[in-house]
């Protein structure tokens, strides 16, 4: 649903569905020059939220799924 939402808004999405360590995910994001990571945790998902990490600044925040751009 997150990937579909972002793709519908014209964003390029690289999706990791496997259970990988966060270190692997961050290295992968750096290799593909990602601008941000969208982190979907169980607690956030139940609240209709996702975590967003801006890779260039390290800023991290939660946002409602329907507000994602």
Residue frames as a rotation matrix with the C-alpha (Angstrom) as fourth column:
UNK 1
0.565 0.825 0.000 0.00
0.825 -0.565 0.000 0.00
0.000 0.000 -1.000 0.00
UNK 2
0.426 -0.485 -0.764 2.82
0.132 -0.802 0.582 2.45
-0.895 -0.349 -0.278 0.81
UNK 3
-0.652 -0.725 0.221 4.68
0.285 0.036 0.958 1.68
-0.703 0.688 0.183 -2.42
UNK 4
-0.252 0.657 0.710 1.46
0.965 0.114 0.237 1.91
0.075 0.745 -0.663 -4.45
UNK 5
0.701 0.515 -0.494 0.59
0.603 -0.797 0.025 5.27
-0.381 -0.315 -0.869 -2.87
UNK 6
0.101 -0.765 -0.636 4.01
-0.053 -0.643 0.764 6.73
-0.993 -0.043 -0.105 -3.63
UNK 7
-0.741 -0.357 0.569 4.16
0.491 0.290 0.821 5.32
-0.458 0.888 -0.040 -7.15
UNK 8
0.153 0.905 0.398 0.72
0.988 -0.135 -0.072 6.79
-0.012 0.404 -0.915 -7.79
UNK 9
0.837 0.075 -0.541 2.21
0.192 -0.968 0.163 10.18
-0.512 -0.241 -0.825 -6.90
UNK 10
0.898 -0.439 -0.042 5.05
-0.162 -0.241 -0.957 9.71
0.410 0.866 -0.287 -9.39
UNK 11
0.386 -0.783 0.488 7.72
-0.872 -0.136 0.471 8.62
-0.302 -0.607 -0.735 -6.90
UNK 12
0.098 -0.477 -0.873 10.32
-0.483 0.745 -0.461 5.96
0.870 0.467 -0.157 -7.66
UNK 13
0.532 0.206 0.821 10.13
-0.840 0.247 0.483 3.17
-0.104 -0.947 0.304 -5.07
UNK 14
-0.329 -0.609 -0.722 12.57
-0.430 0.777 -0.459 0.39
0.841 0.160 -0.518 -4.18
UNK 15
0.524 0.705 0.478 10.75
-0.779 0.170 0.604 -2.05
0.344 -0.689 0.638 -1.91
UNK 16
-0.679 -0.693 -0.241 12.44
-0.468 0.662 -0.586 -4.41
0.565 -0.285 -0.774 0.57
UNK 17
0.409 0.912 0.034 10.01
-0.682 0.281 0.676 -7.08
0.607 -0.300 0.736 1.76
UNK 18
0.210 -0.408 -0.888 12.53
0.376 0.873 -0.312 -9.51
0.903 -0.268 0.336 3.21
UNK 19
0.992 0.032 -0.124 13.40
0.128 -0.263 0.956 -9.40
-0.002 -0.964 -0.264 6.88
UNK 20
0.232 -0.946 0.226 16.76
0.589 -0.049 -0.807 -7.62
0.774 0.320 0.546 6.63
UNK 21
-0.036 -0.324 -0.945 18.79
0.941 -0.328 0.077 -5.87
-0.335 -0.887 0.317 9.33
UNK 22
0.861 0.394 -0.322 18.38
0.311 -0.909 -0.278 -2.08
-0.403 0.139 -0.905 9.31
UNK 23
0.021 -0.936 -0.352 22.11
-0.212 -0.349 0.913 -1.73
-0.977 0.055 -0.206 8.60
UNK 24
-0.579 -0.175 0.796 21.59
0.634 0.518 0.575 -3.63
-0.513 0.838 -0.189 5.31
UNK 25
0.420 0.846 0.330 18.61
0.893 -0.319 -0.318 -1.41
-0.164 0.428 -0.889 4.43
UNK 26
0.729 -0.194 -0.656 20.61
-0.041 -0.970 0.240 1.79
-0.683 -0.149 -0.715 5.02
UNK 27
-0.403 -0.913 0.061 23.53
-0.050 0.088 0.995 0.49
-0.914 0.398 -0.081 2.94
UNK 28
-0.321 0.389 0.864 21.14
0.899 0.411 0.149 -0.44
-0.297 0.825 -0.481 0.13
UNK 29
0.748 0.644 -0.160 19.58
0.588 -0.754 -0.292 3.03
-0.309 0.124 -0.943 0.26
UNK 30
0.319 -0.725 -0.610 23.03
-0.267 -0.687 0.676 4.63
-0.909 -0.053 -0.413 0.03
UNK 31
-0.570 -0.570 0.592 23.98
0.333 0.499 0.800 2.43
-0.751 0.653 -0.094 -2.95
UNK 32
-0.183 0.587 0.788 20.92
0.982 0.077 0.171 3.48
0.040 0.806 -0.591 -4.92
UNK 33
-0.931 -0.291 0.220 21.22
0.281 -0.957 -0.076 7.15
0.233 -0.009 0.972 -3.83
UNK 34
0.023 0.987 -0.158 17.83
0.862 0.060 0.503 7.17
0.506 -0.148 -0.850 -2.11
UNK 35
-0.384 -0.069 0.921 16.70
-0.142 -0.981 -0.133 10.51
0.912 -0.182 0.367 -0.72
UNK 36
-0.250 0.371 0.894 14.61
-0.965 -0.170 -0.200 9.04
0.078 -0.913 0.400 2.06
UNK 37
-0.906 0.065 -0.419 13.53
0.094 0.994 -0.049 5.82
0.413 -0.083 -0.907 3.72
UNK 38
0.013 0.933 0.360 9.96
-0.848 -0.181 0.498 5.02
0.530 -0.311 0.789 4.59
UNK 39
-0.921 -0.365 -0.134 9.95
-0.211 0.759 -0.616 2.71
0.326 -0.540 -0.776 7.60
UNK 40
0.080 0.996 -0.045 6.79
-0.652 0.087 0.754 0.73
0.754 -0.031 0.656 8.28
UNK 41
-0.934 -0.354 0.051 6.69
-0.246 0.532 -0.810 -0.64
0.259 -0.769 -0.584 11.82
UNK 42
-0.521 0.763 -0.383 3.82
0.692 0.640 0.334 -2.58
0.500 -0.091 -0.861 13.37
UNK 43
-0.300 0.389 -0.871 2.96
0.779 -0.427 -0.459 0.11
-0.551 -0.816 -0.175 15.93
UNK 44
-0.740 -0.022 -0.672 3.05
-0.246 -0.921 0.301 2.92
-0.625 0.388 0.677 13.38
UNK 45
-0.912 0.376 -0.167 1.04
-0.043 0.317 0.947 0.92
0.409 0.871 -0.273 10.85
UNK 46
-0.407 0.785 -0.467 -1.72
0.901 0.430 -0.063 0.26
0.151 -0.446 -0.882 13.41
UNK 47
-0.134 0.307 -0.942 -2.00
0.466 -0.819 -0.334 4.03
-0.874 -0.484 -0.033 13.89
UNK 48
0.760 0.418 0.498 -2.08
0.614 -0.211 -0.760 4.68
-0.213 0.884 -0.417 10.13
UNK 49
0.761 -0.575 -0.299 1.39
-0.524 -0.818 0.239 6.21
-0.382 -0.025 -0.924 10.27
UNK 50
0.740 -0.671 0.050 4.80
0.598 0.621 -0.507 5.51
0.309 0.405 0.861 8.73
UNK 51
0.469 -0.688 -0.554 8.28
0.290 -0.473 0.832 6.64
-0.834 -0.551 -0.022 9.71
UNK 52
0.900 -0.242 0.362 10.22
0.287 -0.296 -0.911 8.84
0.328 0.924 -0.197 7.30
UNK 53
0.396 -0.844 -0.361 14.00
0.432 -0.176 0.885 9.29
-0.811 -0.506 0.295 7.45
UNK 54
0.972 -0.193 -0.135 15.65
-0.225 -0.592 -0.774 11.95
0.069 0.782 -0.619 5.28
UNK 55
0.707 -0.705 -0.048 19.02
0.707 0.705 0.054 10.42
-0.004 -0.072 0.997 4.47
UNK 56
0.124 -0.710 0.693 20.91
0.476 -0.571 -0.669 13.64
0.871 0.413 0.267 3.72
UNK 57
-0.065 -0.086 0.994 20.11
-0.577 -0.809 -0.108 15.28
0.814 -0.581 0.002 7.07
UNK 58
-0.855 -0.209 -0.475 19.29
0.186 0.732 -0.656 12.31
0.485 -0.649 -0.587 9.30
UNK 59
-0.626 0.704 0.336 15.96
-0.777 -0.525 -0.348 13.94
-0.069 -0.479 0.875 10.19
UNK 60
-0.848 0.398 -0.349 13.31
0.301 0.905 0.300 11.39
0.436 0.150 -0.888 11.16
UNK 61
-0.690 0.700 0.183 9.59
-0.663 -0.511 -0.547 11.84
-0.289 -0.499 0.817 11.79
UNK 62
-0.661 0.599 0.453 6.25
0.575 0.792 -0.208 10.06
-0.483 0.123 -0.867 11.58
UNK 63
-0.760 0.464 -0.455 3.56
-0.620 -0.728 0.292 11.03
-0.195 0.504 0.841 9.12
UNK 64
0.139 0.883 0.448 0.05
-0.344 0.467 -0.814 9.84
-0.929 -0.041 0.369 8.30
UNK 65
-0.399 -0.298 0.867 0.04
0.540 0.688 0.485 7.45
-0.741 0.662 -0.113 5.37
UNK 66
0.414 0.662 0.624 -2.39
0.895 -0.174 -0.410 9.58
-0.163 0.729 -0.665 3.37
UNK 67
0.890 -0.154 -0.430 -0.12
-0.126 -0.988 0.094 12.64
-0.439 -0.029 -0.898 3.77
UNK 68
0.041 -0.927 0.372 2.88
0.351 0.362 0.864 10.90
-0.935 0.095 0.340 2.23
UNK 69
0.853 0.191 -0.485 4.25
-0.338 -0.507 -0.793 12.59
-0.397 0.841 -0.368 -0.91
